[in-house]
Amino acid sequence: MAFTPETQILALNLVILGVAYLGIYPSLQNKTMDRIMQIDLVLTALALIVSGALFWGTGVRFNLFFFQSNWAVFALVTSALIEVPLFAFFVKRHNIKICGD
């Protein structure tokens, strides 16, 4: 069974963010914005590296509702759209300050 390129990147983003918000972030002893942002940077880079390995140089265009994009834009935008509600819920549940004092 072959999946569309959009489905492949969405699945990758869902798996990475699922591991982050169900495994990595809850297991942190000190849940701070700085630590979450550091880990998120690494996980975003991982998503881009894997997406790039799959689609870099292929010329595949991705449908992003109202426009076509390349694999990098699609991966970043869809990851952000998935992560925003997860992040908001996690921060609220663990009383994490968004702005440092």
N, C-alpha and C positions, 0 to 999 in steps of 0.2 A: 504494500500500500504506500503510495507516494503522497506526501503532504505538500501543500502549496508553500512557496517561500515565506509568505506572511505567517502561515501556521507554524512553520519551523522556528521563526524568530520569536513569535508569541509564546510558544512552548518553552523555548530556552529562557526567556524572561520570567515566565511563571515559575519555572523550576528554581532559578537563581533566587528570585525574591521569596519564594516559599521557604527555601533553605535559610535565607537570611532572617525572615520574620517569624518562622516557627522553630528555628534551631539556634542560629548564631546569636542574634540580638537578645532573646530571652535568657540565654546562658551567660551573658556578660555579668560580671560581678558589679562593675561600676557602669551603669547605663547613662552615659553622657552624650550630648550632641557631638562633641569632638570625636569620641570613639565611634559612634554610629556613622559619622561622615567619613572617617578614615576607612572603615570597612566597606561602606557603600561605594567609595571611589574604586577600591580594588574589585568589587563585584561588578561594577559598571564596566570597568576595563576588561574583565573576563568576558562579559556579554559581548562587547565589541570585538574582542579577539576571536571568539568562536564564530560570531556572525561574519566577520571578515574572512575567516578561513573558509567559510561556506560560500560566500557570495562576492568577494572582492574580485574584480576583473571579469565578472560574468556578464555584466550589462543588464542583469535582471532589475526590473523596475518594480517598486512596491506601491500598492494602492493604499493611500493614507486618506481615506474618505474623499476629500475634495481635490486632491492633487496626487501626482506620482512623486515618489522620492527614491533615493538610493537606499542601500541596506543600512548604512550608518545612521541616517536621519530616522528611518523607520524604527530601528532598534532603540535609539535614544528616546524618541517620542512615546513609543508604546510602553517602554519601561517606566518612564515618568508617569504616564497615565495610570499604570497599574500600581505604582509605588505610592503615589500621593495619599490615597485613602488608607493604605496599610500603615504608612508612616504616621498619619494623623491619629489613627486608632492606637498605635503602639505608644506614641508620645503621651497621649491622654491617659492611657491605662497605667503607665509607669511613672507618671508625674515628672516627665523630663522637661526641663526648662529649655525653650527654643533659643532664647536670647541669654547669653552669659552675663553673670553678675560679678 
